[in-house]
Amino acid sequence: MRWLRQHFDTCFIVMQVWVDGLLVLFSCVLGYWLFKLVAFTAARPLAMYAQLMVVITGITLVCFWACGMYKWRKSILNVEEYRAAFKGTALALLITTAAIFLLKQSPAEQGLEQKYWIYAVLKPVHDRFTLDSAVEGTSRVLFLFIFIAVFVVTVIQRSLLFRVSSQLHAAGFGNTSVAVFGTGRLALQVQQKLRLFPTLGFNFLGFIDDDERLQGGSVRGFPVLGGRDQLRQLREKHGIRRLIIADDRLDEEELVGLCRLCEEHGIEYQVAPKLYHFFSQRFSVDKLDSIPLISVASAADQPLYHAVKRVLDVSVAAVVLVLAAPLMVVIAFLIQRESAGPIFFTQTRIGLKGQPFRIIKFRTMYVEMCGDEVTPRSSTDRRITKVGRYLRSSSLDELPQFWNVLRGDMSLVGPRPEMPFIVDTYSEVDLLRLDAKPGITGLWQVSEARNAPIHENLDYDLYYIDNQSIFLDLVILALTAATVLRPRATF
């Protein structure tokens, strides 16, 4: 058991390869049966595709590896892994199509291996796979069904295994014992991320700081273990395997010395730059002789993305408003019946590039208590009506915001819009949130930190703004649907 705990990462990845292989093979069969259900012509027997499915499985696993799906890394909500699954599946489809074209022998090529060396080289490969009977007359739609099934099954499987690995981490398998060097603002932000994301497999032990006044005490309930001169003893006593250096007071010489000290004591280390919000943007590195120069890459206009996103916004918003109309009438009746006042609550929010707009929601508070104040964080808040408590817990109070989406004030996915008095307190870094159209849902809303105030979770919005894509939007919408349908005790 101890060996398994120490080599958990390697064992888990080996298991992942086997699981992927079996599920890709299963997806091939699933795609075949789905195609058979909808095909207008009779499909050939499954046995005729056996070798072809083995070839597809092998190619897909290689493509998954090439797209980084077997590296031990985790991203916010596994978004990068889902993106890698999409790239790997698409690449496998292209390579499989090319392989079939190259391995399929046409009648005109028969006997040419005696005349041309290239045919002699390809003949053993062709004879080994003998794909002619499998691909002859095969519908191209079948291949689409197979690879769509591969992608869907892979995403579901990775999502489930993400939960399994999280539970194993909670049980102590594969956790890396981590300490944070520093006790300042940056170190506390790193510690907060380690606390919010236990699924990353980090076992946070405490802080390390050279300030002797802090040593032996605690910060945020975690001990300050000691200073850099005690690294060897701390590694042996607490089993520290990795040190995250997050002290923005260190100059270059001190930082290099600390990194060298970690290497001498066999401790892995990572450095959190004090300008990490700057590094969250896309940037390029040039050199002026030996001096690196960092330039922030200019944001692409992405006209195609914004056009597709707008079509998606309008289409979904219109469908939701039409389908939800009867429900909205019932909600309006219940609101009006419980307390006097308007059915809808409107409020000024700050949108794209700092432009104000009026957001519309179902009223969930008593009229005399509605105002520009901090959003209620408790279901017992005296401002909230009985109907309002249910609307908030079920997110039904957000339904009228689809009208904001139709108007173009908001999008389905984007940073959550804040009230003007909160935006007035924004720092220069906080203002980066206004570089995207606000959304009904976003990365923050479907994360583990969704119960914390919006302005305390800037990292999610910056990640989204810098990685906007239709794929990311669809992932967030799918996770939002799962979050809304999941029973919740809070709102």
SULCOR-V361817 format. One line per field, one symbol per residue. burial: + if it has 16 or more other ideal C-beta (glycine too) atoms within 10 Angstrom, else -. A space follows every 10 residues. Layout:
BEGIN
burial->???
END
This chain:
BEGIN
burial->-------+-- -+---+---+ --++++++-+ ++-++----- --++----+- +++-+++-++ +-++--+-++ ---+-+++++ +++++++++- +++-++--++ --+++----- --+-----+- -++--+--+- +--++--+-- -++-++++++ +-+++-+++- +---++-++- --++++-+++ +++--++--+ ++-+--+-++ ++++++++++ ---++---+- -+++++++-- +--++--+-+ +++++++--+ -------++- ++--+-+-+- ++-+-++--+ ---------- ---------- --------+- -++--++--+ +--------- +--++----- +---+---++ ++----+-++ ++++++---+ -----+---- ---++-++++ ++--++++++ ++-+++--++ +++++++++- -++--+---+ -+++-+++++ +++++++-+- ---+--++++ +++++-++-- -++-+++-++ ---------- +
END
